[in-house]
Amino acid sequence: MIKVEHLVKTYGSVKAVDDISFEVNEGENMILLGTSGCGKTTTLKMLNRLIEPDSGNIAIDGKNISEQPPELLRRGIGYVLQNNGLFPHYTVGENIAVLPNLLKWDKAKTQKRVDELIEKLHLTKEYLNAYPSELSGGQQQRIGLARALVTDPPVLLMDEPFGALDNVTRSSIHREFKALDELKRKTIIMVTHDVQEAFELADRIALMDKGKIVQIDAPADLLFNPVNEFVRGFLLEQRLQLELKSIKLTDLWTHLTDTGKKINPSMLSSDIGIWEALENFKFYPRETINIINQHTKEVKSITFDQLMSAFSKHKNLQPHE
């Protein structure tokens, strides 16, 4: 869906983006990760021509973006800002409807779509007449996301979308983000400096440093197959938590021992990470959780100790450990 070739952007003597190339598949969530000043936001803004590159090519859905008028290009791209970018003197409903009004949608179509998104983002219609200042940070971010999604663009660009939220609100928004069906059909590029956030949300991560992409890989591959010491060191401080988030129960399946006690009727998908599975334990004696393998439909009932033992066995089989 997105192809970037030899992209360069220079400010004076500084190469903010230094000859980077990458591709993003349709329906994939690619996260640009790195420290401040590494070039990730500059790269994102070149994708919708808020910044023009010095050289290189960008194609979206097979079309060179430099050959399209910027305003037409942006109508096919949703854009979510860190501080939501809502117009303070517009109501929530008016904020979401900005682009449909520019595109001259009829009022009934616009209202139907606005109502649909409000419901999907777990807000009630009473918020439509409120102003952004009357909403919490988490609610404002949901409205910013609704505005980006309202015309159902195939591509979504997100610049530190959850950076201004507190940890509790951010965790809640992350869960909603992963569950939202609207996003499962999108090709997403997100910028963040939050390593935990990247590992929780990304299909692949492009780790950047000094204007270059150091490594593009699935989160687990960054951990277990780092290309150099920079990658290893960047993730070192948070390594254990990152492992628990990036390794899925499916990866541990052969190491998981079934207790045979299926007392709890609820079942967790084997496609979730270890961290999410751990959150389901209440830690009472002889407690078990049930996991269903989405591929074989086999169900296993496991204890906390069995889960951690399987995690340890899996880690011991990984390279660079």
C-alpha positions as CSV (number, residue, x, y, z in Angstrom):
1,M,0.0,0.0,0.0
2,I,2.9,2.4,0.8
3,K,6.3,2.3,-0.8
4,V,9.1,4.7,0.2
5,E,12.3,4.8,-1.8
6,H,15.5,6.7,-1.0
7,L,13.8,9.5,0.9
8,V,16.0,12.4,2.0
9,K,15.2,15.6,3.9
10,T,17.9,18.1,4.9
11,Y,17.7,21.2,7.1
12,G,20.9,23.1,6.7
13,S,23.8,20.7,7.4
14,V,21.6,18.2,9.2
15,K,20.0,15.2,7.4
16,A,16.7,14.8,9.3
17,V,15.9,11.9,7.0
18,D,18.9,10.2,5.4
19,D,18.1,8.0,2.4
20,I,15.5,5.7,3.9
21,S,13.4,3.1,2.0
22,F,10.6,0.8,3.3
23,E,7.3,-0.7,2.3
24,V,4.0,-1.1,4.3
25,N,1.6,-3.8,3.3
26,E,-2.1,-3.3,3.0
27,G,-3.8,-3.6,6.4
28,E,-0.5,-3.5,8.3
29,N,0.3,-1.3,11.3
30,M,3.9,0.0,10.9
31,I,5.3,2.0,13.8
32,L,8.2,4.4,13.4
33,L,10.0,4.3,16.7
34,G,13.0,6.2,18.0
35,T,14.3,9.0,20.2
36,S,13.5,12.7,19.6
37,G,15.1,14.1,16.5
38,C,15.6,10.7,14.8
39,G,13.5,11.7,11.8
40,K,10.3,9.8,12.4
41,T,7.8,12.7,12.4
42,T,9.5,14.3,9.4
43,T,9.1,11.0,7.6
44,L,5.4,10.8,8.5
45,K,4.7,14.4,7.4
46,M,6.4,13.7,4.0
47,L,3.8,10.9,3.4
48,N,1.0,13.4,3.2
49,R,3.1,16.3,1.8
50,L,3.0,18.5,4.9
51,I,6.8,18.4,4.3
52,E,8.2,18.0,0.8
53,P,11.3,15.8,0.5
54,D,14.6,16.9,-1.1
55,S,14.7,13.7,-3.0
56,G,13.2,10.2,-3.2
57,N,9.8,8.8,-4.1
58,I,6.7,7.9,-2.2
59,A,3.9,5.8,-3.7
60,I,0.5,5.1,-2.0
61,D,-1.6,2.4,-3.6
62,G,0.7,2.5,-6.6
63,K,0.4,6.2,-7.3
64,N,3.3,8.7,-6.9
65,I,2.1,11.2,-4.3
66,S,4.2,14.0,-5.9
67,E,2.0,13.8,-9.0
68,Q,-1.2,14.5,-7.0
69,P,-2.5,17.8,-5.6
70,P,-1.8,17.8,-1.9
71,E,-5.4,18.5,-1.0
72,L,-6.7,15.6,-3.0
73,L,-4.0,13.3,-1.6
74,R,-4.9,14.2,2.0
75,R,-8.6,13.4,1.5
76,G,-7.6,9.8,1.1
77,I,-5.4,9.8,4.2
78,G,-6.6,10.0,7.8
79,Y,-4.3,12.1,10.1
80,V,-4.3,12.0,13.9
81,L,-2.2,14.5,15.8
82,Q,-0.6,14.2,19.2
83,N,-2.8,17.0,20.8
84,N,-5.8,15.9,18.7
85,G,-6.0,19.1,16.7
86,L,-9.7,19.7,17.4
87,F,-11.2,23.1,16.6
88,P,-12.0,24.6,20.0
89,H,-15.0,26.6,18.9
90,Y,-16.6,23.7,17.0
91,T,-18.8,21.1,18.8
92,V,-17.7,17.5,18.8
93,G,-20.2,16.8,16.0
94,E,-19.0,19.7,13.9
95,N,-15.3,18.6,14.4
96,I,-16.0,15.1,13.2
97,A,-18.0,16.4,10.2
98,V,-15.4,18.8,8.9
99,L,-14.3,16.7,6.0
100,P,-17.7,15.4,5.0
101,N,-18.9,19.0,4.8
102,L,-16.0,20.0,2.6
103,L,-16.8,17.0,0.4
104,K,-20.4,18.2,0.3
105,W,-21.9,15.0,1.8
106,D,-25.7,15.3,2.4
107,K,-26.6,15.9,6.0
108,A,-28.3,12.5,6.5
109,K,-25.2,10.6,5.3
110,T,-22.9,12.7,7.5
111,Q,-25.0,12.3,10.6
112,K,-25.3,8.6,10.1
113,R,-21.5,8.2,9.9
114,V,-20.9,10.5,12.9
115,D,-23.3,8.5,15.0
116,E,-21.7,5.3,13.9
117,L,-18.2,6.3,14.9
118,I,-19.4,7.8,18.2
119,E,-20.9,4.5,19.2
120,K,-17.9,2.5,18.0
121,L,-15.6,4.7,20.1
122,H,-17.7,4.2,23.2
123,L,-19.2,7.7,23.5
124,T,-22.8,8.6,23.7
125,K,-24.6,11.1,21.4
126,E,-24.9,13.6,24.2
127,Y,-21.2,14.4,23.5
128,L,-22.0,15.6,20.0
129,N,-23.1,19.0,21.3
130,A,-20.2,19.4,23.7
131,Y,-17.0,21.4,23.0
132,P,-13.5,19.9,23.2
133,S,-12.7,21.8,26.4
134,E,-15.5,20.0,28.1
135,L,-14.0,16.5,27.4
136,S,-11.3,14.5,29.1
137,G,-8.0,13.9,27.3
138,G,-9.0,10.4,26.4
139,Q,-12.4,11.6,25.0
140,Q,-10.7,14.3,22.9
141,Q,-8.3,11.7,21.5
142,R,-11.3,9.5,20.5
143,I,-12.9,12.4,18.7
144,G,-9.6,13.1,16.9
145,L,-9.6,9.5,15.8
146,A,-13.2,9.7,14.7
147,R,-12.5,12.8,12.6
148,A,-9.6,11.0,10.8
149,L,-11.8,7.9,10.2
150,V,-15.1,9.6,9.1
151,T,-14.6,9.3,5.3
152,D,-13.2,5.8,5.7
153,P,-9.7,6.5,4.2
154,P,-7.6,3.4,3.4
155,V,-4.5,4.9,5.0
156,L,-4.1,6.4,8.5
157,L,-1.1,8.4,9.7
158,M,-0.8,8.9,13.5
159,D,1.8,11.3,15.1
160,E,2.3,10.4,18.8
161,P,-1.5,10.0,19.1
162,F,-1.5,8.9,22.7
163,G,1.5,10.9,23.9
164,A,-0.4,13.4,25.9
165,L,-2.5,10.9,27.9
166,D,-1.8,9.5,31.3
167,N,-0.8,5.9,31.7
168,V,-4.2,4.6,32.8
169,T,-6.1,6.4,30.0
170,R,-3.4,5.3,27.5
171,S,-3.8,1.7,28.4
172,S,-7.5,1.9,28.0
173,I,-7.2,3.6,24.6
174,H,-4.7,0.9,23.5
175,R,-7.2,-1.8,24.2
176,E,-9.9,0.0,22.2
177,F,-7.5,0.7,19.4
178,K,-6.7,-3.0,19.0
179,A,-10.3,-4.0,19.1
180,L,-11.8,-1.3,16.8
181,D,-13.0,-3.0,13.6
182,E,-12.6,0.3,11.6
183,L,-8.8,0.1,12.1
184,K,-8.4,-3.5,11.1
185,R,-9.1,-2.5,7.4
186,K,-6.6,0.3,7.5
187,T,-2.9,0.6,6.5
188,I,-1.5,2.5,9.5
189,I,1.8,4.3,10.0
190,M,2.2,5.6,13.6
191,V,5.0,7.6,15.2
192,T,5.9,7.1,18.8
193,H,8.9,7.3,21.2
194,D,7.1,5.0,23.6
195,V,8.7,1.5,23.3
196,Q,6.0,-0.3,25.2
197,E,3.3,1.3,23.0
198,A,5.2,0.3,19.8
199,F,5.5,-3.3,21.0
200,E,1.8,-3.5,22.0
201,L,0.3,-2.1,18.8
202,A,2.7,-2.8,15.9
203,D,2.8,-5.5,13.3
204,R,6.2,-4.3,12.4
205,I,8.5,-1.6,13.9
206,A,10.9,0.6,12.0
207,L,13.6,1.6,14.6
208,M,15.2,4.9,13.6
209,D,18.4,6.7,14.6
210,K,20.0,9.9,13.2
211,G,17.7,10.0,10.2
212,K,18.2,6.3,9.2
213,I,16.2,3.1,9.7
214,V,18.4,0.8,11.7
215,Q,16.1,-2.2,11.6
216,I,12.6,-3.0,10.4
217,D,11.1,-6.2,11.9
218,A,8.3,-7.7,14.0
219,P,8.6,-6.7,17.6
220,A,9.8,-10.2,18.8
221,D,12.6,-10.1,16.1
222,L,13.9,-6.8,17.3
223,L,14.3,-8.4,20.7
224,F,15.7,-11.8,19.7
225,N,17.5,-10.9,16.5
226,P,18.8,-7.3,16.9
227,V,21.0,-6.3,13.9
228,N,23.5,-4.4,16.1
229,E,24.3,-3.0,19.6
230,F,22.2,0.1,19.1
231,V,19.0,-2.0,18.7
232,R,20.0,-4.2,21.6
233,G,20.8,-1.2,23.9
234,F,17.6,0.7,22.9
235,L,15.4,-2.1,24.2
236,L,17.6,-3.4,27.1
237,E,16.1,-1.4,29.9
238,Q,12.5,-2.6,29.3
239,R,13.4,-6.0,27.9
240,L,11.4,-8.3,30.2
241,Q,8.2,-6.5,29.8
242,L,8.7,-6.2,26.0
243,E,9.2,-10.0,25.8
244,L,6.0,-10.6,27.7
245,K,4.1,-8.3,25.3
246,S,5.7,-9.5,22.0
247,I,5.7,-13.3,22.7
248,K,2.2,-14.8,22.0
249,L,0.7,-17.8,23.7
250,T,0.7,-19.5,20.3
251,D,4.5,-19.3,20.4
252,L,4.5,-21.3,23.7
253,W,1.9,-23.8,22.8
254,T,4.1,-26.9,22.7
255,H,5.6,-25.9,26.1
256,L,2.2,-25.4,27.8
257,T,1.1,-28.4,30.0
258,D,-2.7,-28.9,30.2
259,T,-4.0,-29.4,33.8
260,G,-7.2,-30.8,32.4
261,K,-9.2,-28.6,34.8
262,K,-11.6,-26.6,32.6
263,I,-13.6,-25.2,35.6
264,N,-13.6,-21.6,34.3
265,P,-15.9,-21.4,31.3
266,S,-14.2,-18.4,29.7
267,M,-11.4,-18.9,27.2
268,L,-8.6,-16.7,26.0
269,S,-7.3,-16.7,22.4
270,S,-3.8,-18.1,21.9
271,D,-3.1,-15.1,19.7
272,I,-2.8,-12.8,22.6
273,G,0.5,-11.9,24.3
274,I,1.8,-13.3,27.6
275,W,1.4,-10.0,29.2
276,E,-2.3,-9.9,28.4
277,A,-2.8,-13.4,29.6
278,L,-1.1,-12.6,33.0
279,E,-3.6,-9.8,33.5
280,N,-6.4,-12.5,33.6
281,F,-5.0,-14.2,36.7
282,K,-6.6,-13.3,40.0
283,F,-3.9,-15.2,41.9
284,Y,-5.9,-17.4,44.2
285,P,-4.8,-21.0,45.1
286,R,-4.9,-23.6,42.2
287,E,-6.2,-21.0,39.8
288,T,-6.2,-21.8,36.1
289,I,-7.0,-20.0,32.9
290,N,-8.3,-21.6,29.7
291,I,-6.7,-20.9,26.3
292,I,-8.0,-21.9,22.9
293,N,-5.5,-22.4,20.0
294,Q,-7.2,-20.5,17.2
295,H,-5.5,-22.7,14.6
296,T,-6.1,-26.2,15.9
297,K,-9.1,-25.4,18.2
298,E,-7.3,-27.3,21.0
299,V,-8.1,-26.0,24.5
300,K,-5.6,-26.0,27.4
301,S,-6.1,-25.1,31.0
302,I,-2.9,-23.7,32.6
303,T,-1.7,-22.3,35.9
304,F,0.5,-19.2,36.4
305,D,3.5,-21.4,37.1
306,Q,3.0,-23.4,33.9
307,L,2.7,-20.2,31.9
308,M,6.0,-18.9,33.3
309,S,7.7,-22.2,32.8
310,A,6.7,-22.3,29.2
311,F,7.9,-18.7,28.8
312,S,11.3,-19.7,30.2
313,K,11.6,-22.7,27.9
314,H,10.7,-20.6,24.9
315,K,13.3,-18.0,25.8
316,N,16.0,-20.6,26.2
317,L,15.5,-21.6,22.6
318,Q,15.9,-18.1,21.2
319,P,19.2,-16.8,19.7
320,H,21.2,-14.1,21.4
321,E,20.1,-15.1,24.8
